[in-house]
Amino acid sequence: MKHLDRLYQCELTNFCLIRYQHQLLMMAKNDSEFEPSLTFPGGHVEPDESLTASVVREVKEETSLDVNDPQLCSIVNFVTGPKTREFIFAYATTVSQKMTTQPQVGTKDEGRTFWIDIDQIKPSQLNTVVADVLQDYRSGIVREHDYPLEK
């Protein structure tokens, strides 16, 4: 195989901004680097699934919601080491009715989800990554967020 020196380890993750009218579904995760800040439902991409299928599955596991046609709205690119990265693929979708959410039966409870008016989300409640993605979502901007390795 050519160019093996170009290969590196990469963690693929996702989250989904789920909108109902002027509200977003937020999550207070209890098991991730986002703790104690708020984030959006999501998780890891499994080896045998597409990026979009992974976000649909993660939303279902964490909220019991079925999301249809999530659209990619941002990519977060973390350099985590000399030859390691993490990519977060941020998706957005709209639901036609506000539904009660809960973890899917048989899955791990990874935190509390709740609906909140978009204008009531305070930057102090969010980490930098979630705040940057939310700001672009509000502005209608689709782009990559690059976070180089901190020295």
Residue pairs with C-beta under 8 A, 6 or more apart in sequence:
8 83
8 84
8 85
9 83
9 84
9 85
10 84
10 85
10 86
10 87
11 44
11 80
11 84
11 85
11 86
11 87
12 44
12 45
12 51
12 54
12 86
12 87
12 89
13 42
13 43
13 44
13 45
13 86
13 87
13 88
13 89
14 42
14 43
14 44
14 45
14 51
14 54
14 55
14 58
14 88
14 89
14 90
14 91
15 39
15 40
15 41
15 42
15 43
15 55
15 58
15 88
15 90
15 91
16 40
16 41
16 42
16 55
16 58
16 59
16 67
16 70
16 90
16 91
16 92
16 93
17 24
17 25
17 40
17 73
17 90
17 91
17 92
17 93
17 133
17 134
17 137
18 24
18 25
18 40
18 41
18 59
18 63
18 65
18 67
18 92
18 93
18 94
18 95
19 25
19 92
19 93
19 94
19 95
19 118
20 94
20 95
20 96
20 97
20 98
20 115
21 98
22 117
22 118
22 119
23 98
23 115
23 116
23 117
23 118
24 40
24 115
24 116
24 118
24 121
25 40
25 41
25 63
25 65
25 101
25 113
25 114
25 115
26 38
26 39
26 40
26 113
26 114
26 115
26 116
26 121
27 38
27 39
27 40
27 41
27 62
27 110
27 111
27 112
27 113
28 36
28 38
28 111
28 112
28 113
28 114
29 35
29 39
29 110
29 111
30 109
30 110
30 111
30 112
31 108
31 110
31 111
32 39
32 110
34 127
34 129
34 130
35 111
37 125
37 126
37 127
37 130
38 121
38 125
38 126
38 130
39 126
39 127
39 130
40 90
40 130
41 58
41 59
41 62
41 63
41 113
42 55
42 58
42 59
42 62
42 88
43 54
43 58
43 61
43 62
43 110
44 54
44 58
45 51
45 54
45 89
46 54
46 57
49 57
51 72
51 89
52 70
52 72
52 91
55 67
55 70
55 89
55 91
56 66
56 67
56 70
59 65
59 67
59 70
60 66
60 67
60 104
61 103
61 104
61 107
62 101
62 103
62 104
62 107
62 110
62 111
62 113
63 101
63 102
63 103
63 104
63 113
64 101
64 102
64 103
64 104
65 95
65 99
65 101
67 93
67 95
68 93
69 93
70 91
70 92
70 93
71 91
71 92
71 93
72 89
72 90
72 91
72 142
73 90
73 91
73 92
73 133
73 136
73 137
73 142
74 89
74 90
74 133
74 136
74 137
74 142
74 143
74 144
74 145
75 87
75 88
75 89
75 90
75 143
75 144
75 145
76 86
76 87
76 88
76 90
76 129
76 132
76 133
76 144
76 145
76 147
77 85
77 87
77 144
77 145
77 146
77 147
78 85
78 86
78 87
78 88
78 147
79 85
79 147
79 148
79 149
80 86
80 149
81 149
82 149
88 129
90 133
90 137
92 137
98 115
101 113
101 114
102 113
103 109
103 110
118 138
121 134
123 131
126 134
128 147
129 145
129 147
132 145
133 145
136 142
136 143
136 145
